Amino acid sequence: MMSKLLILDYQKCQPGRCESGVCAAAQACTLHLIEQEEPYNIPMLYAQACRGCMKCAQACPFDALEMV
């Protein structure tokens, strides 16, 4: 069985609309697998290490993260 992978839909991601430009999903990730270089920048996702807790997806107000 193939494992699932977390993906970030860059069309939906709007860090400029998150509080102070800081990605809400990045703040919710306890493993720090979503990083922003600076506020208002699009975050980078390190999905290979994701454990699938989906805290990031629940925190994202734009539904930009999903497990596929």
C-alpha positions in Angstrom: 0.0 0.0 0.0 1.4 3.4 -1.0 1.6 6.0 1.8 -0.1 9.3 1.6 1.7 12.6 1.0 0.9 16.1 2.3 0.7 18.7 -0.5 0.5 22.5 -0.4 -1.7 24.1 -3.0 0.2 27.2 -3.8 -2.8 28.7 -5.7 -4.8 28.6 -2.4 -1.9 29.6 -0.1 -2.3 33.3 1.1 0.2 34.0 3.8 -0.4 37.7 3.4 -3.9 37.1 4.9 -2.6 35.2 7.9 -2.0 37.1 11.1 1.1 39.4 10.6 1.9 37.4 7.4 2.9 34.4 9.4 1.5 31.1 8.0 -1.0 29.6 10.4 -0.2 26.1 9.1 3.5 26.6 9.8 2.8 27.7 13.4 0.6 24.6 13.9 3.2 22.1 12.6 4.8 20.5 15.7 7.5 19.0 13.6 8.4 22.4 11.9 8.0 20.9 8.4 6.5 24.1 7.0 8.8 27.0 7.0 8.7 30.6 5.9 11.9 32.6 5.3 10.1 35.8 6.3 6.5 36.8 7.0 4.3 37.2 3.9 6.5 34.7 2.0 5.0 31.5 0.6 6.0 28.7 3.0 8.1 25.7 2.0 6.8 22.3 2.9 9.0 19.3 3.8 6.4 16.6 3.2 8.6 13.6 3.3 8.9 13.8 7.1 5.2 14.4 7.7 3.5 12.0 10.1 0.0 12.9 8.9 -1.4 14.5 12.1 -3.1 17.2 9.9 -2.7 19.9 12.5 -1.4 22.2 9.7 -4.4 21.5 7.4 -6.8 22.2 10.3 -5.0 25.5 11.0 -4.9 26.8 7.4 -7.8 29.2 6.9 -7.5 28.7 3.1 -7.6 24.9 2.8 -4.3 25.0 1.1 -3.0 21.7 2.6 -4.3 18.2 1.9 -3.2 14.6 2.2 -3.3 12.7 -1.1 
